[in-house]
Amino acid sequence: MHRSFFAMILAGVAAASALVAGCGDRKQVEPPPRATDVAPVPQESSLITVPIDADQQIVTRLLEREVPRTLWTIDQHFDRCIAPQKVKLFGASVKVTPPIGCTIIGKVTRGSIRLHGEGRELVAAIPLHAAISARDIGGVLKGETATGAAMVYAHILLGVTPQWKATGSVKLRYDWQTPPGIDFLGQRITFTDRADEKLQPIMRQLEGSLPRELDRVDLRSQVEGLWKRSFTSLALNEKNPPVWLRITPRKLIYDSYSLHQGRLRLRLGLEAMTETHVGQRPPDPSPVALPPLARSATDGQLHFFLPVIADYAQLEPVILRALVRRAERPFVLPGLGPIAARFDKVTAYGTTEGRIALGIVLAARPVSGAVSETRGLIWLTARAVNAPGSARIDFRDLQVTGDTDGLGGDMLLQLVDNPAISAQIAASLTQNFSHDVEDLLGKIRRAVAARREGEFVLGGTVDTVEIGTLGAYGNGLYLPVRATGKANISYRP
């Protein structure tokens, strides 16, 4: 049967008791060596959405200027505005009036251009209006007028080159199912081809003028300032404990332009190394020159590394309270009956090979009878482990040495072979770490929801949490926690 946590402790006590009885002298047991290593702080690769906003009127004003109000006009003579009138005479069709000609005069104009977003494209809606009238040459018609309308959509796809120069392409789309036109005096007057004929050269001209207009914003200078300021540390939690997110940018990634709440938004992704530091604010990384712009989609994914480190001095009273609480009830041992135990002191620290050392001062005696209590100092080393993805803690590979007085080794062995004691210690540490993890995650969630740091506003969510493998180091019992979420940093001076 696998020996429990305290079975191994009492085995050590029994061995020490036998040694005392046989030799008459107490053997001094050396405490386990203290570890000097520290828990690691891994670097995570994160992709932070960095939106840069500009006035959408940059595009709207350019469209209004480049697309003329009058797209085309018509002034054309038609010989047969009214077909000749016929009658049947002796079974044959005979013309009684000649065809009447006329001149068609009209124009197609566009209304105010409306800009909106559609996916990664900007869409300019251009309303068209046609008005056509006829002037009678034959002196018969007094004048007829007809109107028609259609909508043209200019799909604008903006981009940025690796050298930070704006690019643009424009494609037209019409919303009609049949070519728009006017049924006038028995014939169809259309303006589809002519509208497209006039608009296509304008759109090609826009593909050249739009990037030049956007370059006037001087995107590189704006981004360069943001890039340098991104080498920084953001406060995720101010105290108990202080937590900092240290950001070291690696490259900037272009995603797309879009319209957002009336603003023209350039969506960039900042790929950076993120390190989470607990304690004092770490020094800012040294900035490097702005690299060429990369092209890829961004999802704003952010990785936090949250080291939950419990100082051993803080764990000692936690473990002692758990043992004292359990000792309020006697332990019933086969053949010995109720046994009273007392736990006086716990010393904890990290030792070699990733193990935790616990020095426990305890005493035990039968509840009935005149047998004096057996006392001892037990040094326990064990590997603290947790279940995958959980803060629940167990102890494995127990090793025990210690000093005791009296001959109650068998009693102590049976006492600590009771799994309730080792389970009590593990449960106390589990509760401690579970509380620490939830408390820290709650603070991080509140911090990233909306936090200003100088000229930047950090916003985001914590979506998933992954608990790593527990380890004992010189600076504490260490539980690595990784959290993933969505985040963006807005530059708002």
GIMODA-V182318 format. One line per field, one symbol per residue. psi: psi as a letter, one per 40 degrees, with the letter a starting at -180 (. if undefined). burial: # if it has 24 or more other ideal C-beta (glycine too) atoms within 12 Angstrom, else .. A space follows every 10 residues. Layout:
psi: ???
burial: ???
This chain:
psi: hhhidedddd dddddddddd ddeeihhhhh iiihieiihi gihihihhhg hhiiheeddd ddddddhidh diihghhhdg dhiihiihhf eihhheiiih iihhhaihii ahhhhiigbe ihhhhhhihh hhihhhdeed hehiiiiiii hhhhhhhiih idefhiiiih iihieidihi ahhhfeihhi eddddddddd dddddddddd dddddeegdd ddddddddee gahhhdhdif ihhihhhgid ihhhciiihh feihhhhihh hihhhhhhbi hiiiihiiih iihihiiief hhhihghhhh hddddddddd ddddddeehi hhhhedahhh ihhdihhiih aiffihhhhh hiiiiidiie hiihiihhhh iihhiiihei ehhihifhhh iihiiiffdd dddddeehed dddddddddd dddddddddd dddddddedh hhgbeihhia ihdihhhahi ihideihhhh hhiiahiihh hg.
burial: ..######## #######.## .......... .#..#...#. #..#.##### ####.#.### .##..##... ##.#...#.. ##........ .........# ########## ..#.#.#... ########## #####..... ...#.#.### ########## ...#.###.# .#.#.....# ##.##...## ##.###.##. .##..##.## #.###.#.## .##..##.## #######... #.######## #########. ...####### ########.. .#.......# ..#....#.# ########## ##..##.### .###.##... #.#..#..## ###..##### #..####### ######.... ..######## ######.... #####..### ######.### ########## ##.####### .###.##..# #.###.##.. #.#..#.### ##..###### ########## ########## #..
